Amino acid sequence: MTDHPTRIEALPPAALIAFELWDDTGGAARRLADALGGALPDPGRSTSLAGGWRAIRIEPTVWWLSGPLTGLEDRTVRLTATLGEEGAVTDLTGGFVRLAAGGPGWRTLLMFGGVFDAEDPAFDPGATVGTILHHVAVRYDVAGEDLVHIHVAQSYAVDLLAQMRTAAEGLGHS
């Protein structure tokens, strides 16, 4: 195996909480932003929040929060109380695995089997997109100029990691 700058690795386990707003999304979103210590991102975007948390806008009224496992139950209870009857909070922890791809070839790597243009300049830090790989939903979250986090169902994570490592080896970077 040759050394190359494009890398793909599994990240340590993290909490993953989904929340969906049903009514009065403006008021509920403002309360959530106050509770989370930062504004919620716009559609197709993500942002870092206080305490090592990251908010990822999955759909127009659905967000994921990824962050430390410590205090997960307390955070889930507080978010549920903040939303009240205006939405739902679901703990997805354990159902998804986070991978990271980095180096100058990460954009090319994402286009192996993906159905979007990872070279688009709008796919910049804070951008997020979903795609389907081998009938499994995958979420990409650009965490930096040279780094993307990949959220994938636990049932497919080992295979995706192996496939992406094989693809990264074939990129020919030196």
N, C-alpha and C positions, 0 to 999 in steps of 0.2 A: 504494500500500500504506500502511496506517495503522500507527502505532506502537501496540503493545499489550504488556502485561507478561508474557504467556505466551510462552515461547521454547522452541525445540527446535533442538538443534545436535549435530553429530558431535563426539565427543571424540577426542583424540589416540589413536593406536594404543596398546594395552596388552597385556600378557601375559594369557593365560587358560589355566589349568591345571585339569583335572578330576581328581578322585580318588574312587575307590569302595572302600569297606571290605567285605570278604567275611566274615571270621570275627572273633570276639573284638572287636567294634566298640568296646567300652569301653577295652581296653588299647591298641589301635591309635589310637583317637581321642586318648587321653592322650599318647601318644608324638608324634602329629602336633601337638597343641596345644603341647607343649614345643618342638618343632622350629620352629613358626610364630610363637611368641612370644605366644600368646593362645588362649583357649578357642574351640573350634569352635561355631558357632551351632546352636541348636535347629532343628527342622523349620520351614520357612516364615520363617526369620529370616536375617539377615546381620550381619556385624560387621567393624569395622576391626581390622587387625592391624599389627604392627610393620613398618616399612620401606615404608609406603604400600600395603600389600596389603589386600584385602578378601575375606573368606570368605563365600560365599553357599551356603546349604543348598538344594540343588535337589531332592533326594529323601531318603528316610530314611537311606540309606547313601551318598549322593553329594553332594559339595561342589564348587563352583567357587572358584578363587582368581584374582582379578583384581589386577594390579599392574604395576609397572615392567618394561619389557622388559630392562633391564640385569640381568645375572645369571640370565636365564631358564633356560639350560641347566643351570647349577649347581644352581639351586633344584629343577628337575625331577629331577635325579640324586639329590639329598639326600632329597627326598620319597619317591622310589622305594625308596631304601635304608631309610628309616624304616618304610615299610609292609611291606617284605619280601614274604612269601608271603600276607599278609593283605589284599591289595587291589591296585589298579592305578592308575597315574598316566598321564594322557593330556594331551599339549600340544595345546590347541585354538586357540592363537594363530594369527591369520590367518583362521580360519574364522568368527569372529564380529566384529561391529563394535559399539562402545559409542556410544550416543546419550545425550543428557541433555535432560530437559524440566524447566522451572522456571517459577516465577511462580505467581500465585494460581489460574490456570486449568489447571495441569498435571493435576489429578485428573480434571477434565471431559474433557480431551484424551485421557487413557488409556481412557476409556469409549467412544470412537468405535471400534466394532468389537470391543472387548474383551469378554470374557464373565465379568466380575467387577465388584464394587462398589468402585471406587477411593475413594468417599466414606466407606467404613466406617472408624470411628476406629481399628480394629485395624490398618489399613494405614498404620502410622506409621513413623518412621525405624527402620530395621533390619528392616522387613518385606520379604518377597520373594514374588512370585507369578509363575507361568507362565500364558500364554494362547496362543491360536492366532489369528493374523491372516492372512487370505488363504492358508491352508494352511501357514503357517510358524510354528514355535514362537518365541515372544518371551518374554523373562524381564525382569520389572520388579524393581528393587531400590531401595527408598526410602532415599536417601542423606542426606536432611535434611528438615526441615519443608516446605521449598519446592523440593525437588529429587528427581528420580527418575532413576536410570541405567537404560538400556534396552539389553539384550544381544540382538542379532538376527543371524541368519546373514548373512554378507557378501553373498550373492546377492540378498537382499531389502532391504538397508540403504538404498540410494539411493532406492528406491521408497517405503519406509516413511518416511524423512526427508521426502521431498516431500509425501506424503499428510498427515503430521502437521503440517507447516508450513502447508499449505492449511487444515487443520482449525483450527489455532491462530489463523490470521487471521480465521476466521469466528466465534470465540468472542465477539467484541464487547466485549472489555475496553478500557477507556480510561484 
